[in-house]
Amino acid sequence: MATNDDNETPTIACEVCLTEVPASVAQTAEGPDYVQHFCGLDCLERWQEQGEKTKQKPD
């Protein structure tokens, strides 16, 4: 977790676009072993779509 030099607010990188967002407003998708943070619903939806495409690929 990084901090913003201007006001020392903790920030977290978005899992999709790597934008630094304040930890207090980050969307989260919790798994059994970890938490992922997203800057907004658009990035969360893109991440979910990427996961669906990966599941659909034949081995």
N, CA, C and O atoms as a GROMACS GRO file, in nm:
protein
  236
    1MET      N    1   0.085  -0.117   0.000
    1MET     CA    2   0.000   0.000   0.000
    1MET      C    3   0.089   0.123   0.000
    1MET      O    4   0.185   0.130   0.077
    2ALA      N    5   0.059   0.218  -0.085
    2ALA     CA    6   0.136   0.341  -0.095
    2ALA      C    7   0.062   0.453  -0.023
    2ALA      O    8  -0.054   0.438   0.015
    3THR      N    9   0.130   0.565  -0.005
    3THR     CA   10   0.064   0.682   0.052
    3THR      C   11   0.081   0.798  -0.043
    3THR      O   12   0.183   0.809  -0.111
    4ASN      N   13  -0.018   0.884  -0.047
    4ASN     CA   14  -0.016   1.003  -0.130
    4ASN      C   15   0.058   1.112  -0.054
    4ASN      O   16   0.021   1.143   0.060
    5ASP      N   17   0.163   1.172  -0.112
    5ASP     CA   18   0.246   1.270  -0.043
    5ASP      C   19   0.169   1.394  -0.001
    5ASP      O   20   0.204   1.457   0.099
    6ASP      N   21   0.064   1.433  -0.076
    6ASP     CA   22  -0.008   1.556  -0.046
    6ASP      C   23  -0.080   1.552   0.088
    6ASP      O   24  -0.074   1.649   0.164
    7ASN      N   25  -0.146   1.443   0.119
    7ASN     CA   26  -0.224   1.438   0.243
    7ASN      C   27  -0.208   1.307   0.319
    7ASN      O   28  -0.282   1.281   0.413
    8GLU      N   29  -0.111   1.225   0.279
    8GLU     CA   30  -0.080   1.099   0.349
    8GLU      C   31  -0.197   1.002   0.352
    8GLU      O   32  -0.208   0.923   0.446
    9THR      N   33  -0.285   1.006   0.252
    9THR     CA   34  -0.395   0.912   0.243
    9THR      C   35  -0.344   0.780   0.185
    9THR      O   36  -0.281   0.782   0.079
   10PRO      N   37  -0.369   0.667   0.251
   10PRO     CA   38  -0.326   0.538   0.195
   10PRO      C   39  -0.393   0.512   0.061
   10PRO      O   40  -0.513   0.534   0.046
   11THR      N   41  -0.316   0.464  -0.036
   11THR     CA   42  -0.371   0.432  -0.168
   11THR      C   43  -0.339   0.287  -0.202
   11THR      O   44  -0.247   0.226  -0.147
   12ILE      N   45  -0.417   0.234  -0.296
   12ILE     CA   46  -0.402   0.096  -0.342
   12ILE      C   47  -0.408   0.098  -0.495
   12ILE      O   48  -0.482   0.177  -0.554
   13ALA      N   49  -0.329   0.014  -0.559
   13ALA     CA   50  -0.331   0.005  -0.706
   13ALA      C   51  -0.448  -0.081  -0.752
   13ALA      O   52  -0.474  -0.188  -0.697
   14CYS      N   53  -0.519  -0.032  -0.853
   14CYS     CA   54  -0.627  -0.107  -0.915
   14CYS      C   55  -0.569  -0.233  -0.979
   14CYS      O   56  -0.462  -0.226  -1.039
   15GLU      N   57  -0.636  -0.348  -0.967
   15GLU     CA   58  -0.589  -0.474  -1.023
   15GLU      C   59  -0.589  -0.476  -1.175
   15GLU      O   60  -0.516  -0.554  -1.235
   16VAL      N   61  -0.670  -0.390  -1.240
   16VAL     CA   62  -0.680  -0.391  -1.385
   16VAL      C   63  -0.591  -0.285  -1.448
   16VAL      O   64  -0.508  -0.316  -1.533
   17CYS      N   65  -0.609  -0.159  -1.409
   17CYS     CA   66  -0.539  -0.049  -1.476
   17CYS      C   67  -0.423   0.007  -1.395
   17CYS      O   68  -0.350   0.094  -1.443
   18LEU      N   69  -0.404  -0.042  -1.273
   18LEU     CA   70  -0.294  -0.002  -1.184
   18LEU      C   71  -0.300   0.144  -1.140
   18LEU      O   72  -0.200   0.198  -1.092
   19THR      N   73  -0.415   0.210  -1.157
   19THR     CA   74  -0.434   0.345  -1.108
   19THR      C   75  -0.432   0.343  -0.956
   19THR      O   76  -0.492   0.255  -0.894
   20GLU      N   77  -0.363   0.438  -0.895
   20GLU     CA   78  -0.361   0.449  -0.749
   20GLU      C   79  -0.491   0.517  -0.703
   20GLU      O   80  -0.521   0.628  -0.746
   21VAL      N   81  -0.566   0.450  -0.617
   21VAL     CA   82  -0.691   0.504  -0.566
   21VAL      C   83  -0.688   0.501  -0.413
   21VAL      O   84  -0.620   0.416  -0.355
   22PRO      N   85  -0.759   0.594  -0.347
   22PRO     CA   86  -0.763   0.590  -0.201
   22PRO      C   87  -0.820   0.457  -0.153
   22PRO      O   88  -0.921   0.409  -0.204
   23ALA      N   89  -0.755   0.399  -0.055
   23ALA     CA   90  -0.799   0.269  -0.003
   23ALA      C   91  -0.942   0.273   0.049
   23ALA      O   92  -1.012   0.173   0.044
   24SER      N   93  -0.985   0.387   0.098
   24SER     CA   94  -1.118   0.399   0.157
   24SER      C   95  -1.230   0.392   0.054
   24SER      O   96  -1.345   0.367   0.091
   25VAL      N   97  -1.201   0.413  -0.075
   25VAL     CA   98  -1.305   0.412  -0.177
   25VAL      C   99  -1.288   0.302  -0.281
   25VAL      O  100  -1.366   0.294  -0.375
   26ALA      N  101  -1.187   0.217  -0.266
   26ALA     CA  102  -1.161   0.111  -0.364
   26ALA      C  103  -1.268   0.004  -0.355
   26ALA      O  104  -1.306  -0.039  -0.246
   27GLN      N  105  -1.316  -0.040  -0.472
   27GLN     CA  106  -1.406  -0.155  -0.478
   27GLN      C  107  -1.321  -0.279  -0.448
   27GLN      O  108  -1.203  -0.281  -0.482
   28THR      N  109  -1.378  -0.380  -0.386
   28THR     CA  110  -1.301  -0.501  -0.357
   28THR      C  111  -1.373  -0.625  -0.406
   28THR      O  112  -1.496  -0.630  -0.409
   29ALA      N  113  -1.296  -0.724  -0.442
   29ALA     CA  114  -1.349  -0.858  -0.473
   29ALA      C  115  -1.271  -0.952  -0.384
   29ALA      O  116  -1.152  -0.974  -0.404
   30GLU      N  117  -1.338  -1.008  -0.284
   30GLU     CA  118  -1.268  -1.090  -0.186
   30GLU      C  119  -1.270  -1.237  -0.226
   30GLU      O  120  -1.373  -1.291  -0.266
   31GLY      N  121  -1.155  -1.298  -0.215
   31GLY     CA  122  -1.142  -1.441  -0.237
   31GLY      C  123  -1.109  -1.507  -0.105
   31GLY      O  124  -1.095  -1.439  -0.004
   32PRO      N  125  -1.096  -1.639  -0.105
   32PRO     CA  126  -1.068  -1.708   0.021
   32PRO      C  127  -0.930  -1.676   0.078
   32PRO      O  128  -0.910  -1.685   0.199
   33ASP      N  129  -0.834  -1.639  -0.009
   33ASP     CA  130  -0.698  -1.618   0.039
   33ASP      C  131  -0.645  -1.477   0.016
   33ASP      O  132  -0.535  -1.446   0.062
   34TYR      N  133  -0.719  -1.390  -0.051
   34TYR     CA  134  -0.668  -1.258  -0.082
   34TYR      C  135  -0.782  -1.163  -0.114
   34TYR      O  136  -0.897  -1.205  -0.132
   35VAL      N  137  -0.751  -1.034  -0.121
   35VAL     CA  138  -0.846  -0.930  -0.158
   35VAL      C  139  -0.787  -0.853  -0.275
   35VAL      O  140  -0.670  -0.816  -0.271
   36GLN      N  141  -0.867  -0.830  -0.379
   36GLN     CA  142  -0.824  -0.750  -0.492
   36GLN      C  143  -0.900  -0.618  -0.489
   36GLN      O  144  -1.016  -0.614  -0.449
   37HIS      N  145  -0.834  -0.511  -0.531
   37HIS     CA  146  -0.895  -0.379  -0.529
   37HIS      C  147  -0.911  -0.325  -0.670
   37HIS      O  148  -0.825  -0.346  -0.756
   38PHE      N  149  -1.022  -0.256  -0.695
   38PHE     CA  150  -1.054  -0.200  -0.825
   38PHE      C  151  -1.091  -0.053  -0.809
   38PHE      O  152  -1.155  -0.015  -0.711
   39CYS      N  153  -1.051   0.030  -0.908
   39CYS     CA  154  -1.076   0.173  -0.898
   39CYS      C  155  -1.223   0.206  -0.920
   39CYS      O  156  -1.268   0.313  -0.879
   40GLY      N  157  -1.297   0.118  -0.982
   40GLY     CA  158  -1.439   0.143  -1.006
   40GLY      C  159  -1.506   0.022  -1.068
   40GLY      O  160  -1.443  -0.081  -1.091
   41LEU      N  161  -1.634   0.035  -1.094
   41LEU     CA  162  -1.710  -0.077  -1.148
   41LEU      C  163  -1.668  -0.115  -1.288
   41LEU      O  164  -1.676  -0.232  -1.325
   42ASP      N  165  -1.622  -0.017  -1.369
   42ASP     CA  166  -1.576  -0.050  -1.504
   42ASP      C  167  -1.458  -0.146  -1.500
   42ASP      O  168  -1.455  -0.244  -1.574
   43CYS      N  169  -1.360  -0.119  -1.416
   43CYS     CA  170  -1.244  -0.207  -1.406
   43CYS      C  171  -1.283  -0.342  -1.346
   43CYS      O  172  -1.231  -0.445  -1.389
   44LEU      N  173  -1.371  -0.343  -1.249
   44LEU     CA  174  -1.418  -0.469  -1.192
   44LEU      C  175  -1.484  -0.554  -1.299
   44LEU      O  176  -1.459  -0.675  -1.307
   45GLU      N  177  -1.569  -0.493  -1.383
   45GLU     CA  178  -1.636  -0.566  -1.490
   45GLU      C  179  -1.537  -0.617  -1.593
   45GLU      O  180  -1.551  -0.730  -1.640
   46ARG      N  181  -1.436  -0.536  -1.630
   46ARG     CA  182  -1.333  -0.582  -1.725
   46ARG      C  183  -1.258  -0.701  -1.669
   46ARG      O  184  -1.229  -0.796  -1.743
   47TRP      N  185  -1.226  -0.698  -1.540
   47TRP     CA  186  -1.156  -0.809  -1.476
   47TRP      C  187  -1.241  -0.936  -1.478
   47TRP      O  188  -1.191  -1.045  -1.505
   48GLN      N  189  -1.370  -0.921  -1.450
   48GLN     CA  190  -1.460  -1.036  -1.452
   48GLN      C  191  -1.472  -1.093  -1.593
   48GLN      O  192  -1.475  -1.215  -1.609
   49GLU      N  193  -1.479  -1.006  -1.695
   49GLU     CA  194  -1.487  -1.053  -1.833
   49GLU      C  195  -1.360  -1.127  -1.873
   49GLU      O  196  -1.368  -1.228  -1.944
   50GLN      N  197  -1.244  -1.080  -1.829
   50GLN     CA  198  -1.118  -1.149  -1.858
   50GLN      C  199  -1.119  -1.288  -1.797
   50GLN      O  200  -1.071  -1.383  -1.859
   51GLY      N  201  -1.172  -1.301  -1.677
   51GLY     CA  202  -1.180  -1.432  -1.612
   51GLY      C  203  -1.273  -1.526  -1.686
   51GLY      O  204  -1.245  -1.645  -1.697
   52GLU      N  205  -1.384  -1.474  -1.737
   52GLU     CA  206  -1.478  -1.558  -1.813
   52GLU      C  207  -1.414  -1.606  -1.943
   52GLU      O  208  -1.433  -1.722  -1.983
   53LYS      N  209  -1.339  -1.518  -2.011
   53LYS     CA  210  -1.272  -1.557  -2.135
   53LYS      C  211  -1.169  -1.666  -2.109
   53LYS      O  212  -1.154  -1.758  -2.189
   54THR      N  213  -1.099  -1.657  -1.998
   54THR     CA  214  -0.998  -1.756  -1.961
   54THR      C  215  -1.064  -1.891  -1.935
   54THR      O  216  -1.009  -1.995  -1.973
   55LYS      N  217  -1.180  -1.891  -1.871
   55LYS     CA  218  -1.249  -2.016  -1.842
   55LYS      C  219  -1.302  -2.082  -1.970
   55LYS      O  220  -1.311  -2.205  -1.976
   56GLN      N  221  -1.335  -2.003  -2.072
   56GLN     CA  222  -1.393  -2.056  -2.196
   56GLN      C  223  -1.289  -2.114  -2.290
   56GLN      O  224  -1.326  -2.189  -2.380
   57LYS      N  225  -1.161  -2.082  -2.273
   57LYS     CA  226  -1.057  -2.134  -2.361
   57LYS      C  227  -1.037  -2.283  -2.336
   57LYS      O  228  -1.025  -2.327  -2.221
   58PRO      N  229  -1.035  -2.363  -2.444
   58PRO     CA  230  -1.009  -2.507  -2.426
   58PRO      C  231  -0.863  -2.531  -2.393
   58PRO      O  232  -0.776  -2.456  -2.438
   59ASP      N  233  -0.836  -2.633  -2.316
   59ASP     CA  234  -0.698  -2.667  -2.278
   59ASP      C  235  -0.623  -2.738  -2.386
   59ASP      O  236  -0.507  -2.773  -2.367
   0.00000   0.00000   0.00000
